[in-house]
């Protein structure tokens, strides 16, 4: 990056080398009413450039003095920055650092409403007017850029989540990880501001250790409780465990070196010196054994505390479940109520089965149904007897027709006792013959 540029050349706006345009951008703002489009374009330019500069340098706070120094060009600082900062503040994109560091409310949202809505604007029209002409502006006053805070907060919280099994994580360790995984330019001040924001979001809590002289951070999982003495004590035990492991590893390396030196003195024929080193090795082995026993005791203690903590959580869950069940039983569950409901349900199911059985039966008519079936069969049989073998043939004579009728009367059980008389004219031969069924 060019030392004269606030950002790498590929991140700088193209107009930075345009003398006429950059002179207009560096000059103080004119009346917004005179040319609102030009005013907005100029503000957007500095709004974006300030954001990119903060993001690149891993800063979350700044002052007008910082901006003047960062954006100085050919010995000249922008004269419009006080107005830009005022507008950023008006749009709630930045807030004064002293407001940010105040004790948090119940939530970030409540804190924001209290700061941006309920409280009167700290910059009245008179102050804004004087701010623009640089009569009352404090160039050293610091401001927090909320968008940068939120973006860095997500990255840092991801790092914290990777360490949540440790219960508590020291500030120095988080800073080291941030420099490795996010950006080496991130500062302690930026990290601390991010942690304050995460605490406002109720994602973490932290406190200074009374004995370790270290800020301890804890991820909040199920509650908003702070760091307890038990958690701090467990953190100290785990830290002591790690220190013992490192100490034993160093002594084991020293032991190997002593053995190698002893062999070297034996090769040179210096047996007495070799014996001295052997004594030193034995003392070191004794120390290693004692340290190993201490390490084992600490590890057993850590395991016992963790198991006890788990058992306490399980017992608390059981107690909660028991209380809930008791309240439910008191409100709507009792043995008699359950029996009544089950009896009603059984009765309703039996009734439903009866209804289904009835609906599934074969539908039947009245008693005349059978008679109608018989009569229909008789009519079919009657039709078969009435129809001649040759439908188109005419009876040859009246006598032949009478013979046929007589045969039909004998075969049919429902025929009349006397045959009907036929008309004598031939035209009536073709008329239909009607029968009255008994």
C-alpha positions as CSV (number, residue, x, y, z in Angstrom):
1,X,0.0,0.0,0.0
2,X,1.2,3.5,-0.9
3,X,2.1,5.3,2.4
4,X,0.3,8.4,1.0
5,X,-3.0,6.5,0.5
6,X,-5.4,5.5,3.2
7,X,-6.2,2.2,1.4
8,X,-4.5,0.0,-1.2
9,X,-4.7,1.4,-4.7
10,X,-7.3,-1.1,-5.8
11,X,-9.6,-0.1,-3.0
12,X,-9.3,3.6,-3.5
13,X,-12.0,5.5,-5.4
14,X,-11.1,6.3,-9.0
15,X,-11.7,10.0,-8.5
16,X,-8.9,10.3,-5.9
17,X,-6.5,11.3,-8.7
18,X,-8.9,13.7,-10.3
19,X,-7.8,17.1,-9.0
20,X,-11.0,19.0,-9.8
21,X,-13.3,16.3,-8.4
22,X,-11.2,15.7,-5.2
23,X,-11.0,19.4,-4.5
24,X,-14.8,19.6,-4.5
25,X,-15.0,16.6,-2.3
26,X,-12.5,18.0,0.2
27,X,-14.2,21.4,0.4
28,X,-16.9,22.2,3.1
29,X,-20.5,21.3,2.4
30,X,-22.7,23.9,0.8
31,X,-26.4,24.3,1.6
32,X,-28.2,21.1,1.0
33,X,-31.2,23.1,-0.4
34,X,-29.1,24.7,-3.1
35,X,-28.0,21.4,-4.7
36,X,-29.4,18.3,-2.8
37,X,-28.2,15.8,-5.4
38,X,-24.6,17.0,-5.2
39,X,-24.8,17.2,-1.4
40,X,-26.0,13.6,-1.2
41,X,-23.4,12.3,-3.7
42,X,-20.6,14.0,-1.6
43,X,-21.9,12.5,1.6
44,X,-22.1,9.0,0.1
45,X,-18.5,9.2,-1.1
46,X,-17.2,9.9,2.4
47,X,-19.6,7.5,4.1
48,X,-18.3,4.6,2.0
49,X,-14.7,5.7,2.2
50,X,-14.8,5.9,6.0
51,X,-16.4,2.5,6.2
52,X,-13.8,0.9,3.9
53,X,-11.0,2.5,5.8
54,X,-12.3,1.2,9.2
55,X,-12.8,-2.2,7.8
56,X,-9.4,-2.4,6.2
57,X,-7.5,-1.2,9.3
58,X,-9.7,-3.3,11.7
59,X,-10.9,-0.3,13.6
60,X,-14.3,0.0,15.2
61,X,-13.8,3.5,16.7
62,X,-12.4,6.7,15.3
63,X,-12.2,10.5,15.8
64,X,-12.3,13.4,13.3
65,X,-8.6,13.8,14.1
66,X,-8.0,10.2,12.9
67,X,-9.9,10.8,9.7
68,X,-8.0,14.0,9.0
69,X,-4.7,12.2,9.4
70,X,-5.8,9.2,7.3
71,X,-7.3,11.1,4.4
72,X,-4.7,13.9,4.2
73,X,-3.7,14.5,0.6
74,X,-0.9,16.7,-0.5
75,X,-0.7,18.2,3.0
76,X,-4.4,19.1,3.1
77,X,-7.1,17.4,5.2
78,X,-10.8,17.3,4.2
79,X,-12.7,20.3,5.5
80,X,-16.1,18.5,5.2
81,X,-15.5,15.7,7.7
82,X,-17.3,17.4,10.6
83,X,-20.5,17.5,8.6
84,X,-20.0,13.9,7.5
85,X,-19.6,12.8,11.1
86,X,-22.6,14.8,12.2
87,X,-24.8,13.2,9.5
88,X,-23.5,9.7,10.4
89,X,-24.5,10.3,13.9
90,X,-27.9,11.7,12.9
91,X,-28.5,8.5,10.9
92,X,-27.5,6.3,13.9
93,X,-24.6,4.8,11.9
94,X,-22.2,5.9,14.6
95,X,-22.5,6.8,18.3
96,X,-20.2,8.5,20.7
97,X,-17.9,6.1,22.5
98,X,-18.8,7.3,25.9
99,X,-22.5,6.4,25.2
100,X,-21.5,3.0,23.9
101,X,-19.5,2.3,27.1
102,X,-22.3,3.0,29.5
103,X,-23.8,0.1,31.4
104,X,-26.1,-1.9,29.0
105,X,-29.8,-2.1,29.3
106,X,-31.7,-5.3,29.1
107,X,-30.9,-5.7,25.4
108,X,-29.1,-3.9,22.5
109,X,-32.5,-3.0,21.1
110,X,-33.7,-1.4,24.3
111,X,-30.4,0.4,24.6
112,X,-30.7,1.6,21.1
113,X,-34.3,2.9,21.6
114,X,-33.2,4.6,24.8
115,X,-30.3,6.2,23.1
116,X,-31.7,7.1,19.7
117,X,-35.4,7.6,20.3
118,X,-36.3,8.4,23.9
119,X,-33.4,10.8,24.6
120,X,-33.5,14.2,22.9
121,X,-31.0,14.8,20.1
122,X,-27.7,15.9,21.7
123,X,-26.9,18.0,18.7
124,X,-29.5,20.7,18.3
125,X,-29.8,23.0,15.3
126,X,-27.5,25.6,16.9
127,X,-24.9,23.0,17.7
128,X,-25.0,21.6,14.2
129,X,-24.6,25.1,12.8
130,X,-21.6,25.8,15.0
131,X,-20.3,22.3,14.3
132,X,-20.1,22.9,10.6
133,X,-18.0,26.0,11.0
134,X,-15.7,24.2,13.5
135,X,-16.3,26.6,16.4
136,X,-17.3,23.9,19.0
137,X,-16.2,20.6,17.4
138,X,-14.1,18.3,19.5
139,X,-11.8,16.6,17.0
140,X,-10.6,14.2,19.6
141,X,-14.1,12.9,20.5
142,X,-14.3,9.2,19.6
143,X,-17.2,7.5,17.9
144,X,-18.2,3.8,17.4
145,X,-19.1,2.6,13.9
146,X,-22.0,0.2,14.6
147,X,-21.8,-1.7,11.2
148,X,-18.1,-2.5,11.7
149,X,-18.8,-3.6,15.3
150,X,-21.6,-6.0,14.2
151,X,-19.5,-7.5,11.4
152,X,-16.4,-8.1,13.5
153,X,-18.6,-9.4,16.3
154,X,-19.9,-12.3,14.1
155,X,-16.3,-13.3,13.3
156,X,-15.1,-13.1,16.9
157,X,-18.1,-15.0,18.3
158,X,-17.3,-17.8,15.8
159,X,-13.9,-18.1,17.4
160,X,-15.4,-18.1,20.9
161,X,-17.8,-20.9,19.9
162,X,-14.8,-23.0,19.0
163,X,-13.6,-22.7,22.6
164,X,-16.9,-23.0,24.5
165,X,-15.9,-26.4,25.8
166,X,-13.3,-24.6,27.9
167,X,-16.1,-22.8,29.9
168,X,-13.9,-19.7,30.3
169,X,-11.4,-18.2,27.8
170,X,-8.9,-15.6,28.7
171,X,-8.7,-12.3,26.8
172,X,-5.1,-12.8,25.7
173,X,-5.9,-16.2,24.1
174,X,-8.9,-14.7,22.1
175,X,-6.7,-11.8,20.9
176,X,-4.1,-14.3,19.7
177,X,-6.6,-16.3,17.8
178,X,-8.2,-13.1,16.3
179,X,-4.8,-12.0,15.0
180,X,-4.2,-15.5,13.4
181,X,-7.8,-16.1,12.0
182,X,-9.2,-12.6,11.3
183,X,-6.4,-10.0,10.8
184,X,-3.1,-9.4,12.5
185,X,-3.9,-5.6,12.7
186,X,-6.8,-6.1,15.1
187,X,-6.0,-4.3,18.4
188,X,-6.8,-4.9,22.0
189,X,-9.1,-1.8,22.0
190,X,-11.1,-3.1,19.0
191,X,-11.4,-6.5,20.6
192,X,-12.6,-5.1,23.9
193,X,-15.3,-3.0,22.1
194,X,-16.5,-6.0,20.2
195,X,-16.7,-8.0,23.5
196,X,-18.8,-5.2,25.0
197,X,-21.1,-5.3,22.1
198,X,-21.4,-9.1,22.3
199,X,-22.3,-8.7,26.0
200,X,-25.0,-6.2,25.1
201,X,-26.4,-8.9,22.7
202,X,-26.4,-11.3,25.7
203,X,-24.1,-13.7,23.8
204,X,-21.2,-13.6,26.2
205,X,-20.4,-12.4,29.7
206,X,-17.0,-11.6,31.2
207,X,-15.3,-10.4,34.3
208,X,-11.8,-9.8,35.6
209,X,-10.2,-12.6,37.5
210,X,-9.4,-11.6,41.1
211,X,-6.2,-13.7,41.1
212,X,-5.2,-14.2,37.5
213,X,-5.1,-10.5,36.4
214,X,-6.9,-11.6,33.3
215,X,-10.3,-10.9,31.7
216,X,-12.2,-14.1,31.5
217,X,-14.9,-14.6,28.8
218,X,-17.8,-17.0,28.8
219,X,-20.4,-17.8,26.1
220,X,-23.9,-17.6,27.4
221,X,-25.8,-20.7,26.3
222,X,-29.0,-21.1,28.3
223,X,-29.1,-18.1,30.7
224,X,-27.8,-14.7,31.2
225,X,-26.0,-15.5,34.5
226,X,-22.5,-14.1,34.9
227,X,-19.4,-16.1,35.6
228,X,-19.7,-18.0,38.9
229,X,-17.0,-18.8,41.4
230,X,-17.3,-22.5,40.5
231,X,-16.6,-21.7,36.8
232,X,-13.7,-19.5,37.7
233,X,-12.3,-22.2,40.0
234,X,-12.7,-24.8,37.2
235,X,-10.9,-22.5,34.8
236,X,-7.9,-22.2,37.3
237,X,-7.7,-26.0,37.6
238,X,-7.7,-26.5,33.9
239,X,-5.0,-23.8,33.5
240,X,-2.9,-25.5,36.2
241,X,-3.4,-28.9,34.4
242,X,-2.0,-27.4,31.2
243,X,0.9,-25.8,33.0
244,X,1.8,-29.2,34.7
245,X,1.6,-31.0,31.4
246,X,4.0,-28.5,29.8
247,X,6.3,-28.7,32.9
248,X,6.4,-32.5,32.7
249,X,7.1,-32.4,29.0
250,X,10.1,-30.1,29.6
251,X,11.5,-32.4,32.4
252,X,11.1,-35.4,30.1
253,X,13.2,-33.6,27.4
254,X,15.8,-32.7,30.1
255,X,15.9,-36.3,31.2
256,X,16.7,-37.5,27.7
257,X,19.5,-34.9,27.4
258,X,21.0,-36.1,30.7
259,X,21.0,-39.7,29.5
260,X,22.7,-38.6,26.3
261,X,25.3,-36.7,28.3
262,X,25.9,-39.6,30.6
263,X,26.6,-41.9,27.6
264,X,28.9,-39.3,26.2
265,X,30.9,-39.1,29.5
266,X,31.1,-42.9,29.7
267,X,32.5,-43.0,26.1
268,X,35.2,-40.6,27.2
269,X,35.9,-42.7,30.3
270,X,34.7,-40.1,32.8
271,X,32.7,-42.6,35.0
272,X,32.6,-40.3,38.0
273,X,31.0,-37.5,36.0
274,X,28.7,-40.0,34.5
275,X,27.6,-41.1,38.0
276,X,26.9,-37.5,38.9
277,X,24.6,-37.2,35.9
278,X,22.9,-40.4,36.8
279,X,22.1,-39.0,40.2
280,X,20.7,-35.9,38.6
281,X,18.6,-38.1,36.3
282,X,17.1,-40.0,39.3
283,X,16.2,-36.8,41.1
284,X,14.5,-35.6,38.0
285,X,12.6,-38.8,37.6
286,X,11.4,-38.5,41.2
287,X,10.2,-35.0,40.4
288,X,8.5,-36.1,37.3
289,X,6.7,-38.9,39.2
290,X,5.5,-36.4,41.9
291,X,4.3,-34.0,39.2
292,X,2.5,-36.8,37.4
293,X,0.7,-37.7,40.6
294,X,-0.3,-34.1,41.1
295,X,-1.5,-33.9,37.5
296,X,-3.5,-37.1,38.0
297,X,-5.1,-35.7,41.1
298,X,-6.0,-32.4,39.4
299,X,-7.5,-34.3,36.4
300,X,-9.5,-36.5,38.7
301,X,-10.7,-33.3,40.5
302,X,-11.7,-31.7,37.3
303,X,-13.6,-34.8,36.2
304,X,-15.4,-34.9,39.5
305,X,-16.4,-31.2,39.3
306,X,-17.6,-31.6,35.7
307,X,-19.6,-34.7,36.6
308,X,-21.1,-33.0,39.6
309,X,-22.0,-30.0,37.5
310,X,-23.7,-32.3,35.0
311,X,-25.5,-34.2,37.8
312,X,-26.6,-30.9,39.2
313,X,-28.0,-29.8,35.8
314,X,-29.8,-33.2,35.4
315,X,-31.3,-33.0,38.9
316,X,-32.4,-29.4,38.1
317,X,-34.1,-30.7,34.9
318,X,-35.8,-33.5,36.9
319,X,-37.0,-31.0,39.5
320,X,-38.4,-28.8,36.7
321,X,-40.1,-31.7,35.1
322,X,-41.6,-32.8,38.4
323,X,-42.9,-29.3,39.1
324,X,-44.5,-29.1,35.7
325,X,-46.2,-32.5,36.0
326,X,-47.5,-31.6,39.4
327,X,-49.0,-28.3,38.1
328,X,-50.6,-30.2,35.2
329,X,-52.0,-32.9,37.4
330,X,-53.5,-30.2,39.7
331,X,-55.1,-28.3,36.8
332,X,-56.6,-31.0,34.6
333,X,-55.2,-34.5,35.4
334,X,-56.5,-36.8,38.1
335,X,-57.2,-40.5,38.2
336,X,-60.9,-40.1,38.3
337,X,-60.9,-37.6,35.4
338,X,-58.8,-39.9,33.3
339,X,-61.0,-42.9,34.0
340,X,-64.1,-40.8,33.1
341,X,-62.6,-39.7,29.9
342,X,-61.5,-43.2,29.0
343,X,-64.9,-44.6,29.7
344,X,-66.6,-42.0,27.6
345,X,-64.1,-42.7,24.8
346,X,-64.8,-46.4,25.0
347,X,-68.5,-45.9,24.9
348,X,-68.2,-43.5,21.9
349,X,-66.0,-46.0,20.0
350,X,-68.5,-48.8,20.6
351,X,-71.4,-46.6,19.4
352,X,-69.3,-45.8,16.3
353,X,-68.8,-49.5,15.6
354,X,-72.5,-50.1,15.8
355,X,-73.2,-47.2,13.4
356,X,-70.6,-48.6,10.9
357,X,-72.1,-52.1,11.2
358,X,-75.6,-50.8,10.4
359,X,-74.4,-48.7,7.5
360,X,-72.6,-51.6,6.0
361,X,-75.7,-53.9,5.9
362,X,-77.4,-54.8,2.6
363,X,-80.2,-52.4,1.9
364,X,-83.7,-54.2,1.6
365,X,-87.1,-53.0,0.7
366,X,-90.6,-53.9,2.1
367,X,-92.3,-57.3,1.9
368,X,-93.7,-56.6,-1.6
369,X,-90.1,-56.8,-2.9
370,X,-90.3,-60.6,-3.0
371,X,-93.7,-60.6,-4.6
372,X,-92.5,-58.2,-7.2
373,X,-89.6,-60.5,-8.0
374,X,-92.0,-63.5,-8.4
375,X,-94.3,-61.6,-10.6
376,X,-91.5,-60.4,-12.8
377,X,-90.3,-64.0,-13.2
378,X,-93.9,-65.1,-14.2
379,X,-94.1,-62.3,-16.7
380,X,-90.8,-63.3,-18.3
381,X,-92.1,-66.9,-18.5
382,X,-95.4,-65.7,-19.8
383,X,-93.6,-63.7,-22.5
384,X,-91.7,-66.7,-23.6
385,X,-94.9,-68.7,-24.0
386,X,-96.8,-65.9,-25.7
387,X,-94.2,-65.1,-28.3
388,X,-94.4,-67.4,-31.4
389,X,-91.5,-69.3,-32.7
390,X,-91.7,-67.2,-35.8
391,X,-92.5,-63.6,-34.7
392,X,-93.5,-62.4,-38.1
393,X,-95.9,-65.2,-38.8
394,X,-99.7,-64.5,-38.6
395,X,-102.2,-67.1,-37.2
396,X,-103.7,-69.1,-40.0
397,X,-107.2,-69.0,-38.5
398,X,-109.3,-68.0,-35.5
399,X,-109.4,-71.7,-34.5
400,X,-105.6,-71.9,-34.3
401,X,-105.5,-68.8,-32.2
402,X,-108.0,-70.2,-29.8
403,X,-106.0,-73.4,-29.4
404,X,-102.9,-71.4,-28.5
405,X,-104.8,-69.4,-25.9
406,X,-106.2,-72.6,-24.3
407,X,-102.7,-74.0,-24.0
408,X,-101.5,-70.8,-22.4
409,X,-104.3,-70.8,-19.9
410,X,-103.4,-74.3,-18.9
411,X,-99.7,-73.5,-18.4
412,X,-100.0,-70.2,-16.6
413,X,-101.2,-70.2,-13.0
414,X,-102.4,-66.7,-13.1
415,X,-104.5,-66.9,-16.3
416,X,-108.2,-66.1,-16.4
417,X,-110.8,-69.0,-16.2
418,X,-112.5,-68.2,-19.6
419,X,-110.8,-67.1,-22.7
420,X,-111.8,-63.7,-24.1
421,X,-114.0,-63.5,-27.2
422,X,-112.4,-62.2,-30.2
423,X,-114.0,-59.8,-32.7
424,X,-115.0,-61.4,-36.0
425,X,-113.5,-58.9,-38.4
426,X,-109.9,-59.6,-39.6
427,X,-108.5,-56.3,-38.6
428,X,-108.8,-57.2,-34.9
429,X,-106.4,-60.2,-35.5
430,X,-103.4,-57.8,-35.3
431,X,-104.4,-56.1,-32.1
432,X,-102.6,-56.9,-28.9
433,X,-104.1,-59.5,-26.6
434,X,-104.5,-58.4,-23.1
435,X,-104.5,-60.6,-20.1
436,X,-105.6,-59.9,-16.7
437,X,-103.4,-61.5,-14.1
438,X,-105.0,-62.6,-11.0
